[in-house]
Amino acid sequence: MAIEVGDKAPDFELKDNHGATVKLSDFRGAKNVVLLFYPFAFTGVCTGELCELRDNLPRFADRDTQLLAVSNDSIHTLRVFGEQEGLEYPLLSDFWPHGEVSRAYGVFAEDKGCAVRGTFVIDKEGVVRWTVVNALPDARDLEEYVTALDAL
């Protein structure tokens, strides 16, 4: 079951595409967070979504928001993917223990071995204020979570 609006966002500690440790709680009191889970690097829909985010990074910065993208790929895969696509926000690896954070947020598809497209808008106090979970083939609408940020 996915985390719901009003729930405290489960804290986590994951490595990013450069091997640095990122903790959700490090943003508490400082920035809102858009946490998005995606199935796999280098796939068509995922690449399109993450590049759209790249092209709209100022919209998040203007809203005092940190973007964090999580997949079940290894940090090595994410490093190459991030460099190839010019992604300048953290790509977090939920590779091992495989899918632990994705499971905590209720977005891990056991039958596929990857996260589905779950998006969580988390406020500065660490509370989930908006969420949507899309099926694997269904791209998210960037405007929906920008609108959710504007409501904070």
C-alpha positions as CSV (number, residue, x, y, z in Angstrom):
1,M,0.0,0.0,0.0
2,A,1.4,3.4,-1.0
3,I,2.1,6.1,1.5
4,E,-0.8,8.5,1.7
5,V,-1.4,12.2,2.0
6,G,-0.9,13.3,5.7
7,D,1.5,10.4,6.4
8,K,5.0,11.1,7.7
9,A,7.4,10.3,4.8
10,P,9.6,7.3,5.7
11,D,13.2,8.4,6.1
12,F,15.8,6.7,4.0
13,E,19.5,6.8,3.2
14,L,20.5,6.0,-0.3
15,K,23.6,6.5,-2.5
16,D,23.3,8.8,-5.5
17,N,24.8,8.5,-9.0
18,H,28.1,9.9,-7.7
19,G,28.3,7.6,-4.6
20,A,27.3,10.3,-2.1
21,T,24.8,9.5,0.7
22,V,21.5,11.3,0.5
23,K,19.1,11.2,3.5
24,L,15.5,12.4,3.2
25,S,15.7,13.8,6.7
26,D,18.6,16.1,5.7
27,F,16.0,18.3,3.9
28,R,13.7,18.6,6.8
29,G,13.2,22.2,7.9
30,A,15.1,23.4,4.8
31,K,13.4,22.3,1.6
32,N,10.3,20.7,0.2
33,V,11.0,17.4,-1.6
34,V,9.5,15.9,-4.8
35,L,10.4,12.2,-4.4
36,L,9.8,10.3,-7.6
37,F,10.3,6.6,-8.2
38,Y,10.8,5.3,-11.7
39,P,11.3,1.8,-13.1
40,F,14.6,1.8,-15.0
41,A,17.2,4.1,-16.4
42,F,17.6,4.1,-20.2
43,T,13.9,3.2,-20.9
44,G,11.8,5.4,-23.1
45,V,9.2,6.7,-20.7
46,C,11.6,7.1,-17.8
47,T,14.1,9.0,-19.9
48,G,11.4,11.3,-21.2
49,E,10.1,12.1,-17.7
50,L,13.6,12.7,-16.2
51,C,14.6,14.9,-19.1
52,E,11.4,16.9,-18.7
53,L,12.4,17.4,-15.1
54,R,15.9,18.5,-16.1
55,D,14.4,21.0,-18.5
56,N,12.2,22.4,-15.7
57,L,14.6,22.4,-12.7
58,P,14.2,26.2,-12.1
59,R,10.5,25.6,-11.5
60,F,11.5,23.4,-8.5
61,A,14.3,25.7,-7.3
62,D,11.8,28.6,-7.4
63,R,9.6,26.7,-5.1
64,D,12.3,25.9,-2.6
65,T,12.1,22.2,-3.6
66,Q,14.7,19.4,-3.9
67,L,14.0,16.8,-6.6
68,L,15.0,13.3,-5.8
69,A,14.6,10.5,-8.4
70,V,14.8,6.8,-7.2
71,S,15.2,3.6,-9.2
72,N,16.3,0.1,-8.5
73,D,19.3,0.5,-10.8
74,S,22.9,0.4,-9.5
75,I,24.8,3.6,-8.8
76,H,27.0,2.8,-11.8
77,T,24.1,2.5,-14.1
78,L,22.7,5.8,-12.8
79,R,26.0,7.6,-13.1
80,V,26.2,6.7,-16.9
81,F,22.5,7.5,-17.4
82,G,22.8,10.9,-15.6
83,E,25.9,11.9,-17.6
84,Q,24.4,10.8,-20.9
85,E,21.2,12.8,-20.3
86,G,22.8,15.8,-18.5
87,L,20.7,15.2,-15.3
88,E,21.9,17.5,-12.6
89,Y,19.7,16.4,-9.7
90,P,20.3,13.3,-7.5
91,L,19.5,9.9,-9.0
92,L,19.2,7.6,-6.0
93,S,19.9,3.9,-6.1
94,D,17.5,1.6,-4.3
95,F,19.5,-1.4,-5.6
96,W,20.5,-3.1,-2.4
97,P,18.8,-4.2,-0.3
98,H,16.8,-4.5,-3.5
99,G,13.8,-2.2,-3.4
100,E,13.8,-1.5,0.3
101,V,12.9,2.2,0.0
102,S,10.4,1.5,-2.8
103,R,8.7,-1.1,-0.6
104,A,8.6,1.4,2.3
105,Y,6.7,3.8,0.0
106,G,4.4,1.0,-1.3
107,V,5.5,1.4,-4.9
108,F,7.7,-1.7,-5.5
109,A,6.2,-4.2,-8.1
110,E,7.3,-7.6,-6.8
111,D,6.4,-9.3,-10.1
112,K,8.5,-6.8,-12.1
113,G,11.4,-6.4,-9.6
114,C,11.2,-2.6,-9.9
115,A,9.4,0.5,-8.6
116,V,6.3,1.8,-10.4
117,R,5.9,5.5,-11.1
118,G,5.2,6.8,-7.7
119,T,5.5,10.6,-6.9
120,F,5.4,12.1,-3.4
121,V,5.4,15.8,-2.6
122,I,6.9,16.1,0.9
123,D,6.8,19.4,2.8
124,K,9.6,20.9,4.9
125,E,8.2,19.1,8.0
126,G,8.5,15.7,6.3
127,V,4.8,15.2,5.7
128,V,3.4,13.8,2.4
129,R,1.2,16.5,1.0
130,W,0.4,15.1,-2.5
131,T,0.9,11.8,-4.2
132,V,0.1,9.9,-7.4
133,V,1.1,6.4,-8.5
134,N,1.0,5.6,-12.2
135,A,1.3,2.3,-13.9
136,L,4.6,1.4,-15.6
137,P,3.7,2.6,-19.1
138,D,2.0,5.8,-18.0
139,A,4.1,8.9,-17.9
140,R,3.4,11.5,-15.1
141,D,2.2,15.0,-15.7
142,L,4.8,17.5,-14.4
143,E,2.1,20.2,-14.1
144,E,0.3,18.1,-11.4
145,Y,3.2,18.1,-9.0
146,V,4.1,21.7,-9.7
147,T,0.5,22.6,-8.8
148,A,0.8,20.6,-5.6
149,L,4.0,22.5,-4.7
150,D,2.2,25.8,-5.2
151,A,-0.4,24.7,-2.7
152,L,2.1,24.3,0.1
